Amino acid sequence: MTAEHTPTDDTRATPTREELDARHAAVTAYIAEHLVPGFGPDDVAAGEQMWRDLAAGRLTSLG
């Protein structure tokens, strides 16, 4: 293991809720700016619903 990959005492395996929220906001902003203009909360909600439907076996096709 190299020095840059050595865990330290303040390294946590699980991010805090605040860290997750910040990551979510950053990813959403990046997608809207660089990949899909107009991407927003409705798109995130639709994607979350798609994953729930997939996990429940209700997703039979895309498009």
VEXGU-67876 format. One record per residue: residue in one letter; residue number from 1; x, y, z of N, C-alpha, C in turn. Coordinates in nm, 2 decimals, m for minus. Each point is the difference from the previous one (the first is absolute). Example, Ala and Ser with C-alpha at 12.3 -4.5 7.8 and 13.67 -1.06 7.14 Angstrom:
// residues 2
NODE, a, 1, 1.32, m0.57, 0.78, m0.09, 0.12, 0.00, 0.09, 0.12, 0.00
NODE, s, 2, m0.04, 0.11, m0.07, 0.09, 0.11, 0.00, m0.08, 0.11, 0.08
//
This chain:
// residues 63
NODE, m, 1, 0.08, m0.12, 0.00, m0.08, 0.12, 0.00, 0.09, 0.12, 0.00
NODE, t, 2, m0.03, 0.10, m0.08, 0.08, 0.12, m0.01, m0.05, 0.10, 0.11
NODE, a, 3, 0.09, 0.10, 0.02, m0.03, 0.10, 0.11, m0.14, 0.07, m0.03
NODE, e, 4, m0.03, 0.03, m0.13, m0.12, 0.07, m0.02, m0.12, m0.08, 0.02
NODE, h, 5, 0.01, m0.13, 0.01, m0.12, m0.09, 0.02, 0.00, m0.05, 0.14
NODE, t, 6, 0.09, 0.04, 0.09, 0.00, m0.04, 0.14, m0.11, 0.06, 0.08
NODE, p, 7, m0.09, m0.08, 0.06, m0.11, 0.06, 0.07, 0.05, 0.08, 0.12
NODE, t, 8, m0.07, 0.10, 0.04, 0.04, 0.08, 0.12, m0.11, m0.01, 0.10
NODE, d, 9, 0.02, 0.05, 0.12, m0.10, m0.01, 0.11, m0.13, 0.07, m0.04
NODE, d, 10, 0.01, 0.11, m0.08, m0.12, 0.07, m0.03, m0.07, m0.05, m0.13
NODE, t, 11, 0.04, m0.11, m0.05, m0.06, m0.06, m0.12, m0.12, m0.08, 0.04
NODE, r, 12, m0.11, 0.03, m0.06, m0.12, m0.08, 0.04, m0.04, m0.08, m0.12
NODE, a, 13, m0.05, m0.12, 0.02, m0.04, m0.09, m0.11, m0.14, 0.05, m0.05
NODE, t, 14, m0.08, 0.05, 0.09, m0.14, 0.04, m0.04, m0.01, 0.16, 0.01
NODE, p, 15, m0.04, 0.06, m0.12, m0.01, 0.15, 0.01, m0.12, 0.04, 0.08
NODE, t, 16, 0.01, 0.12, 0.05, m0.11, 0.06, 0.08, m0.11, 0.04, m0.09
NODE, r, 17, m0.12, 0.03, 0.05, m0.11, 0.04, m0.07, 0.03, 0.13, m0.08
NODE, e, 18, 0.07, 0.09, 0.07, 0.04, 0.13, m0.06, 0.09, m0.02, m0.12
NODE, e, 19, 0.10, m0.10, 0.02, 0.09, m0.03, m0.12, m0.08, m0.06, m0.11
NODE, l, 20, m0.09, m0.09, 0.03, m0.08, m0.06, m0.11, m0.09, 0.11, m0.07
NODE, d, 21, m0.06, 0.09, 0.08, m0.08, 0.11, m0.06, 0.09, 0.09, m0.09
NODE, a, 22, 0.12, 0.03, 0.05, 0.09, 0.08, m0.08, 0.04, m0.07, m0.13
NODE, r, 23, 0.03, m0.13, 0.00, 0.03, m0.07, m0.12, m0.11, 0.00, m0.09
NODE, h, 24, m0.12, m0.02, 0.05, m0.12, m0.01, m0.09, m0.02, 0.14, m0.07
NODE, a, 25, 0.01, 0.11, 0.07, m0.01, 0.13, m0.05, 0.11, 0.02, m0.11
NODE, a, 26, 0.12, m0.04, 0.03, 0.11, 0.02, m0.10, m0.02, m0.08, m0.13
NODE, v, 27, m0.05, m0.12, 0.02, m0.02, m0.09, m0.12, m0.12, 0.06, m0.08
NODE, t, 28, m0.11, 0.04, 0.06, m0.11, 0.05, m0.07, 0.04, 0.13, m0.07
NODE, a, 29, 0.08, 0.09, 0.06, 0.04, 0.12, m0.07, 0.09, m0.03, m0.11
NODE, y, 30, 0.09, m0.10, 0.01, 0.09, m0.03, m0.11, m0.08, m0.06, m0.12
NODE, i, 31, m0.09, m0.09, 0.03, m0.08, m0.05, m0.11, m0.08, 0.11, m0.07
NODE, a, 32, m0.06, 0.09, 0.07, m0.08, 0.11, m0.06, 0.09, 0.09, m0.08
NODE, e, 33, 0.12, 0.02, 0.05, 0.09, 0.09, m0.07, 0.08, m0.06, m0.12
NODE, h, 34, 0.04, m0.12, 0.01, 0.08, m0.06, m0.10, m0.06, m0.11, m0.09
NODE, l, 35, m0.10, m0.07, 0.05, m0.06, m0.11, m0.07, m0.14, 0.02, m0.05
NODE, v, 36, m0.09, 0.04, 0.08, m0.14, 0.01, m0.03, m0.06, 0.14, 0.04
NODE, p, 37, 0.01, 0.09, m0.09, m0.06, 0.13, 0.04, m0.14, m0.01, 0.04
NODE, g, 38, m0.04, 0.07, 0.11, m0.13, m0.01, 0.05, m0.03, m0.11, 0.10
NODE, f, 39, 0.10, m0.08, 0.03, m0.01, m0.11, 0.09, m0.03, 0.05, 0.14
NODE, g, 40, m0.10, m0.05, 0.07, m0.03, 0.05, 0.13, m0.07, m0.10, 0.09
NODE, p, 41, m0.07, 0.05, 0.10, m0.06, m0.09, 0.10, m0.10, m0.10, m0.05
NODE, d, 42, m0.07, 0.04, m0.10, m0.10, m0.10, m0.06, 0.07, m0.11, m0.07
NODE, d, 43, 0.12, 0.02, m0.06, 0.07, m0.10, m0.06, 0.06, m0.10, 0.10
NODE, v, 44, 0.05, 0.06, 0.11, 0.05, m0.08, 0.11, m0.11, m0.09, 0.06
NODE, a, 45, m0.12, 0.06, 0.02, m0.11, m0.08, 0.06, m0.04, m0.11, m0.10
NODE, a, 46, 0.00, 0.03, m0.13, m0.03, m0.11, m0.10, 0.10, m0.11, 0.01
NODE, g, 47, 0.13, 0.03, 0.01, 0.10, m0.10, 0.01, m0.01, m0.08, 0.12
NODE, e, 48, m0.03, 0.06, 0.11, m0.02, m0.07, 0.13, m0.11, m0.10, m0.01
NODE, q, 49, m0.11, 0.05, m0.07, m0.12, m0.09, m0.01, 0.04, m0.12, m0.10
NODE, m, 50, 0.08, 0.03, m0.10, 0.04, m0.11, m0.09, 0.07, m0.11, 0.08
NODE, w, 51, 0.10, 0.04, 0.09, 0.07, m0.09, 0.08, m0.09, m0.08, 0.09
NODE, r, 52, m0.10, 0.07, 0.06, m0.09, m0.08, 0.09, m0.08, m0.10, m0.08
NODE, d, 53, m0.05, 0.04, m0.12, m0.07, m0.09, m0.09, 0.08, m0.12, m0.04
NODE, l, 54, 0.13, 0.03, m0.04, 0.09, m0.11, m0.04, 0.02, m0.10, 0.12
NODE, a, 55, 0.02, 0.05, 0.12, 0.03, m0.08, 0.11, m0.13, m0.09, 0.04
NODE, a, 56, m0.12, 0.06, m0.03, m0.12, m0.07, 0.03, m0.05, m0.09, m0.11
NODE, g, 57, 0.08, 0.00, m0.11, m0.04, m0.09, m0.11, m0.11, 0.06, m0.09
NODE, r, 58, m0.03, 0.13, 0.01, m0.11, 0.06, m0.07, 0.05, 0.06, m0.13
NODE, l, 59, 0.13, 0.01, m0.02, 0.05, 0.07, m0.12, 0.02, m0.11, m0.11
NODE, t, 60, m0.08, 0.02, m0.10, 0.00, m0.11, m0.11, 0.06, 0.06, m0.13
NODE, s, 61, 0.01, 0.13, m0.02, 0.07, 0.05, m0.11, 0.04, 0.15, 0.02
NODE, l, 62, 0.09, 0.05, m0.08, 0.04, 0.14, 0.01, m0.04, 0.06, m0.13
NODE, g, 63, m0.04, 0.13, 0.02, m0.03, 0.08, m0.12, m0.14, m0.01, m0.04
//
